[in-house]
Amino acid sequence: MTRAARVLGTLLVTGLAVAYILWKVDVGEALSTIADADLRWFFLSAGIMLVTVLPMAWRWRWLLGAHGIHDRLPWLVRAYLVSYAAGQILPTSIGGDAMRIFETSRRHPGRGGPVAGSVLLERALGGAATLALGAVGLALALGRYDVGAYLWVEAAFVVATIVLAVVLFSRSLRPLLARLAPLLRPLRLDRPVRAVYEAIHSYRATPRLLVGVFALTLAVQAVRVLAIWAAAEAVGIDLSVRVFYVMGPLFFLVLLVPFTLNGFAVREAFFISFLGNLGVPSDQAFAAGFLFFLVTILLSLPGLVILGWENLRRG
């Protein structure tokens, strides 16, 4: 896909999401709801997101260690915080991952393939753990909430995850993938793609590590769902926590796909659509989604401070 096509696609999705929001929401009422938000719930949401950075950095350290790349946990936490800052101007979580790969590869010259492989596998396992949590949430929702449409979303992600796992870890597919390598040579991507693939494929030999990372990710995602619940409580949406264990995993999966910069408008549209099916007014649902956006902005501030301080020291 060309750069122009990607930009056009992003603008189209953004425009559709904004149009949907304006159709559903009374902007004045939504702004009033945001202004009256309970800051205690808001800061609880932000605190939950910030605290979970530590176990996420820990799991990344495990994956790096499997390739003999050893780094201090404080620096890995710092890399995560900086990646959140980068994610505010780059497409959702993908931009943050690119920042982590870039900075860590500079710290470990010649190990770009394993570094990129660890980050991408961490993201893939995060998606798999989110799917598992989503399956539990949907099972809890059956007979209580109308989630029929979201079953198809979950099913699509399940199929994509299975296909990705087969491509990355199947030995029988290696000869076929090798035949595709010449197609990447004109773009000078054959060597870096091969290095990343080999780095990820090598984790096949460490099943206990993969299970451990998956379990830790599942626990982290379960805690992070509470941040969405707290953001909704901040604007007066009083629903059972169970609802957010249905909504949260689907929301995290949607944000994995770089539809727009930092999930702009797509996040709020998702809140309106999902919570609207449960009888929540669109103005209130939009306010919850926007408040969660402010949580991500707050989460990026430590990374911005770190970058500013490092640049001042270099100067």
Legacy VTK file of the C-alpha trace (Angstrom):
# vtk DataFile Version 3.0
C-alpha trace
ASCII
DATASET POLYDATA
POINTS 315 float
0.000 0.000 0.000
1.389 3.404 -0.976
1.851 6.260 1.464
-0.888 8.242 -0.284
-3.328 5.330 0.036
-2.555 4.963 3.751
-3.086 8.681 4.357
-6.324 8.614 2.377
-7.548 5.564 4.298
-6.715 7.212 7.638
-8.549 10.398 6.672
-11.558 8.398 5.488
-11.832 6.393 8.743
-11.297 9.538 10.817
-13.977 11.401 8.868
-16.496 8.591 9.235
-15.823 8.302 12.975
-16.152 12.072 13.492
-19.396 12.136 11.462
-20.803 9.293 13.590
-19.901 11.157 16.794
-21.464 14.429 15.627
-24.605 12.551 14.586
-24.961 10.913 17.996
-23.651 13.507 20.436
-24.813 16.871 21.724
-21.365 18.477 21.949
-22.401 21.066 24.536
-23.920 18.449 26.819
-20.878 16.195 26.408
-18.477 19.011 27.300
-20.581 19.822 30.373
-20.389 16.164 31.446
-16.604 16.157 31.032
-16.270 19.388 33.028
-18.275 17.857 35.892
-16.248 14.611 35.937
-15.156 13.224 39.302
-11.386 13.719 39.355
-10.890 10.979 41.933
-12.080 8.339 39.459
-10.077 9.995 36.674
-6.798 9.842 38.601
-7.572 6.282 39.687
-7.860 5.369 35.996
-4.541 7.081 35.223
-2.872 5.437 38.242
-3.953 1.962 37.118
-2.497 2.535 33.650
0.772 3.876 35.073
1.285 1.082 37.622
0.871 -1.630 34.978
3.887 -0.293 33.045
6.235 -2.103 35.479
5.017 -5.687 34.795
4.887 -4.892 31.067
8.550 -3.858 31.142
9.320 -7.011 33.125
7.800 -9.300 30.480
9.779 -7.479 27.762
12.932 -8.073 29.793
12.182 -11.820 29.777
11.827 -11.848 25.996
15.034 -9.863 25.475
16.916 -12.112 27.899
16.044 -15.171 25.799
18.274 -13.656 23.068
21.058 -12.731 25.454
20.103 -9.049 25.499
20.205 -7.881 29.100
19.076 -4.424 30.116
18.154 -2.782 33.388
14.482 -2.768 34.356
14.454 1.026 35.051
15.637 1.700 31.488
12.984 -0.609 30.037
10.323 1.216 32.077
11.737 4.478 30.743
11.521 3.111 27.173
7.853 2.253 27.721
7.052 5.729 29.061
8.807 7.380 26.120
6.928 5.100 23.721
3.635 6.363 25.178
4.738 9.903 24.367
5.600 8.829 20.785
2.220 7.127 20.503
0.481 10.495 20.781
1.744 11.581 17.350
2.124 8.174 15.654
-0.564 5.584 14.798
-1.776 4.111 18.143
0.412 1.445 19.773
2.359 0.783 16.543
4.189 4.100 16.818
5.192 3.413 20.414
6.535 -0.019 19.455
8.632 1.540 16.671
10.110 3.969 19.202
11.054 1.143 21.567
12.669 -0.828 18.741
14.633 2.207 17.551
15.967 3.218 20.973
16.788 -0.304 22.158
18.534 -1.202 18.882
20.796 1.841 19.360
21.717 0.579 22.833
22.521 -2.877 21.441
24.189 -2.399 18.020
23.851 -5.323 15.661
20.906 -6.803 17.582
18.116 -4.999 15.770
16.476 -8.240 14.608
16.127 -9.801 18.079
15.039 -6.459 19.579
12.326 -5.971 16.958
11.336 -9.630 17.299
10.897 -9.296 21.070
8.700 -6.199 20.725
6.541 -7.656 17.950
6.142 -10.993 19.729
5.229 -9.140 22.928
2.540 -7.300 20.955
1.275 -10.542 19.388
1.093 -12.293 22.777
-0.664 -9.219 24.150
-3.279 -9.558 21.425
-3.688 -13.277 22.166
-4.112 -12.615 25.899
-6.649 -9.879 25.139
-8.580 -12.338 22.959
-8.638 -14.851 25.805
-9.889 -12.187 28.208
-12.453 -11.100 25.623
-13.718 -14.673 25.270
-14.297 -14.798 29.029
-16.073 -11.430 28.894
-18.338 -12.500 26.046
-19.204 -15.709 27.885
-20.202 -13.610 30.902
-22.301 -11.363 28.643
-24.360 -14.080 26.938
-27.987 -13.801 27.989
-27.375 -10.483 29.763
-26.202 -8.021 27.099
-26.656 -7.720 23.349
-23.138 -8.529 22.097
-23.988 -10.476 18.943
-22.169 -8.058 16.618
-19.037 -8.135 18.759
-18.863 -11.928 18.522
-17.939 -11.452 14.871
-15.217 -8.970 15.807
-13.796 -11.443 18.313
-13.992 -14.287 15.770
-12.139 -12.226 13.145
-9.302 -11.479 15.560
-9.141 -15.149 16.618
-8.738 -16.280 13.002
-6.081 -13.610 12.361
-4.174 -14.646 15.508
-4.194 -18.337 14.551
-2.950 -17.546 11.041
-0.191 -15.322 12.442
0.907 -18.005 14.925
1.124 -20.610 12.158
3.163 -18.282 9.931
5.599 -17.379 12.713
6.149 -20.767 14.323
5.401 -23.452 11.713
8.526 -25.252 10.457
6.750 -26.613 7.391
6.061 -23.073 6.140
9.708 -21.984 6.269
10.537 -23.171 2.694
7.508 -21.332 1.336
8.415 -18.140 3.188
11.994 -18.425 1.878
10.642 -18.348 -1.683
8.929 -15.051 -0.938
12.168 -13.396 0.184
13.247 -12.305 -3.344
10.090 -10.192 -3.564
11.457 -8.029 -0.754
14.918 -7.495 -2.244
13.982 -4.562 -4.508
12.755 -2.788 -1.361
15.896 -3.827 0.595
13.665 -5.418 3.209
14.694 -9.060 2.765
17.488 -9.015 5.379
15.718 -7.075 8.162
12.477 -9.046 7.698
14.411 -12.326 7.783
16.268 -11.249 10.941
13.005 -10.373 12.711
11.334 -13.602 11.549
14.255 -15.746 12.749
14.261 -13.945 16.100
10.542 -14.606 16.626
10.690 -18.178 15.301
13.476 -19.024 17.767
11.046 -18.515 20.677
9.496 -21.806 19.556
12.218 -23.457 21.642
11.119 -21.644 24.838
7.476 -22.660 25.406
7.657 -22.039 29.171
8.755 -18.461 28.538
5.872 -17.902 26.108
3.352 -19.316 28.582
4.773 -17.116 31.348
4.612 -13.962 29.214
1.079 -14.847 28.128
-0.073 -15.364 31.740
1.498 -12.101 32.916
-0.076 -10.233 29.999
-3.475 -11.707 30.785
-3.196 -10.444 34.375
-2.062 -6.983 33.234
-4.923 -6.656 30.745
-7.422 -7.738 33.407
-6.183 -4.917 35.658
-6.161 -2.378 32.811
-9.840 -3.022 32.124
-10.484 -1.428 35.513
-9.014 1.818 34.154
-11.833 1.957 31.572
-14.388 1.231 34.297
-12.952 4.069 36.441
-13.106 6.516 33.498
-16.782 5.629 33.004
-17.511 6.046 36.720
-15.899 9.493 36.567
-18.715 10.724 34.295
-21.506 9.003 36.217
-21.875 5.779 34.197
-22.823 3.322 36.916
-22.590 -0.124 35.301
-21.356 -3.431 36.631
-17.628 -4.095 36.277
-18.661 -7.197 34.309
-19.746 -4.935 31.427
-16.219 -3.580 31.093
-14.717 -7.068 31.001
-16.830 -7.498 27.872
-16.036 -4.058 26.464
-12.395 -3.630 27.531
-10.744 -6.478 25.580
-12.633 -5.526 22.409
-11.558 -1.915 22.887
-7.893 -2.893 23.330
-8.068 -5.022 20.177
-9.565 -2.161 18.166
-6.727 0.145 19.290
-4.155 -2.402 18.068
-5.220 -1.586 14.509
-3.765 1.790 13.383
-6.985 3.215 11.948
-6.160 6.800 12.971
-3.432 8.736 14.768
-3.584 7.765 18.442
-7.020 6.213 17.883
-8.527 9.678 17.373
-12.350 9.558 17.078
-12.348 5.736 16.723
-11.984 5.419 20.508
-14.920 7.717 21.266
-17.065 6.160 18.525
-16.461 2.720 20.041
-17.553 3.949 23.487
-20.726 5.461 22.005
-21.565 2.320 20.046
-20.920 -0.224 22.813
-22.315 1.679 25.791
-25.239 2.947 23.717
-26.408 -0.657 23.296
-26.640 -0.798 27.102
-28.816 2.306 27.368
-26.064 4.815 28.187
-26.750 8.251 26.622
-24.382 9.071 23.762
-23.198 12.284 25.463
-22.144 10.361 28.546
-20.518 7.561 26.528
-18.540 10.095 24.494
-17.434 11.813 27.706
-16.123 8.489 29.071
-14.192 7.817 25.869
-12.731 11.319 25.812
-11.769 11.053 29.469
-9.922 7.817 28.729
-8.124 9.699 25.951
-7.047 12.256 28.557
-5.752 9.354 30.664
-3.482 8.327 27.776
-2.309 11.930 27.449
-1.484 11.984 31.169
0.360 8.683 30.759
2.552 10.238 28.057
3.683 13.169 30.228
6.441 11.263 32.106
7.914 10.231 28.737
7.884 13.839 27.517
9.596 14.977 30.736
12.236 12.254 30.325
12.954 13.241 26.714
13.121 16.925 27.650
15.519 16.256 30.537
17.772 14.042 28.394
17.935 16.653 25.641
18.817 19.366 28.172
21.640 17.221 29.569
23.009 16.578 26.083
22.842 20.303 25.343
LINES 1 316
315 0 1 2 3 4 5 6 7 8 9 10 11 12 13 14 15 16 17 18 19 20 21 22 23 24 25 26 27 28 29 30 31 32 33 34 35 36 37 38 39 40 41 42 43 44 45 46 47 48 49 50 51 52 53 54 55 56 57 58 59 60 61 62 63 64 65 66 67 68 69 70 71 72 73 74 75 76 77 78 79 80 81 82 83 84 85 86 87 88 89 90 91 92 93 94 95 96 97 98 99 100 101 102 103 104 105 106 107 108 109 110 111 112 113 114 115 116 117 118 119 120 121 122 123 124 125 126 127 128 129 130 131 132 133 134 135 136 137 138 139 140 141 142 143 144 145 146 147 148 149 150 151 152 153 154 155 156 157 158 159 160 161 162 163 164 165 166 167 168 169 170 171 172 173 174 175 176 177 178 179 180 181 182 183 184 185 186 187 188 189 190 191 192 193 194 195 196 197 198 199 200 201 202 203 204 205 206 207 208 209 210 211 212 213 214 215 216 217 218 219 220 221 222 223 224 225 226 227 228 229 230 231 232 233 234 235 236 237 238 239 240 241 242 243 244 245 246 247 248 249 250 251 252 253 254 255 256 257 258 259 260 261 262 263 264 265 266 267 268 269 270 271 272 273 274 275 276 277 278 279 280 281 282 283 284 285 286 287 288 289 290 291 292 293 294 295 296 297 298 299 300 301 302 303 304 305 306 307 308 309 310 311 312 313 314
